[in-house]
Amino acid sequence: MTGEQYAYNRTWTEIEDMLDRAERKQNLHYSKMQKTRNKKKRIEHMRNYKALEGVVKSLRWVLGDVRIEHPLE
């Protein structure tokens, strides 16, 4: 990949805001996953929760969270 497709113009505040939004959305899916009795909906919330787990980990890594050595592990 070349650098031409990346703007590199995100501020730290924008990244922190995105992390906050991702964590809130992840918590919402976790809560709904715990409350629903519908198996299909529960699986959907579980899938979204796990996807956001990767987003949160990656954003924390970008921000330099010392607890995240590598976002893909």
C-alpha positions as CSV (number, residue, x, y, z in Angstrom):
1,M,0.0,0.0,0.0
2,T,1.2,3.5,-0.7
3,G,0.8,6.5,1.5
4,E,-1.2,8.3,-1.1
5,Q,-4.5,7.0,0.2
6,Y,-3.9,8.2,3.8
7,A,-4.4,11.7,4.8
8,Y,-2.8,11.5,8.3
9,N,-4.8,14.5,9.4
10,R,-6.7,13.0,12.5
11,T,-6.1,14.8,15.7
12,W,-5.5,13.0,19.0
13,T,-8.9,14.4,20.2
14,E,-10.6,12.8,17.2
15,I,-9.0,9.5,17.9
16,E,-9.9,9.7,21.6
17,D,-13.5,10.6,20.7
18,M,-13.7,7.6,18.4
19,L,-12.4,5.4,21.2
20,D,-15.0,6.7,23.6
21,R,-17.8,6.1,21.0
22,A,-16.5,2.6,20.3
23,E,-16.4,1.7,24.0
24,R,-19.9,3.1,24.6
25,K,-21.2,1.1,21.6
26,Q,-19.4,-2.0,22.8
27,N,-20.9,-1.6,26.2
28,L,-24.4,-1.2,24.7
29,H,-24.0,-4.5,22.8
30,Y,-22.7,-6.2,25.9
31,S,-25.7,-5.0,27.9
32,K,-28.2,-6.0,25.2
33,M,-26.4,-9.4,24.8
34,Q,-26.9,-10.1,28.5
35,K,-30.6,-9.0,28.5
36,T,-32.0,-10.6,25.4
37,R,-33.6,-14.0,25.4
38,N,-33.8,-14.2,21.6
39,K,-30.8,-16.4,20.5
40,K,-30.5,-14.8,17.1
41,K,-30.4,-11.3,18.6
42,R,-28.0,-12.4,21.3
43,I,-25.6,-13.8,18.6
44,E,-25.9,-10.5,16.7
45,H,-25.0,-8.4,19.8
46,M,-22.1,-10.8,20.6
47,R,-20.7,-10.5,17.1
48,N,-20.9,-6.7,17.2
49,Y,-19.3,-6.7,20.7
50,K,-16.4,-8.8,19.5
51,A,-15.9,-6.6,16.4
52,L,-15.8,-3.5,18.5
53,E,-13.3,-5.2,20.8
54,G,-10.8,-5.1,17.9
55,V,-11.6,-1.5,17.2
56,V,-11.1,-0.5,20.8
57,K,-7.8,-2.4,21.0
58,S,-6.5,-0.8,17.8
59,L,-7.5,2.7,18.9
60,R,-5.9,2.2,22.3
61,W,-2.7,1.0,20.5
62,V,-2.7,4.1,18.3
63,L,-3.0,6.2,21.4
64,G,0.0,4.5,23.0
65,D,-1.8,2.4,25.7
66,V,1.1,0.6,27.3
67,R,-1.1,-2.4,28.0
68,I,-1.5,-3.1,24.3
69,E,1.7,-4.5,22.8
70,H,0.1,-5.4,19.5
71,P,-3.5,-4.9,18.4
72,L,-3.7,-8.1,16.4
73,E,-2.9,-10.4,19.4
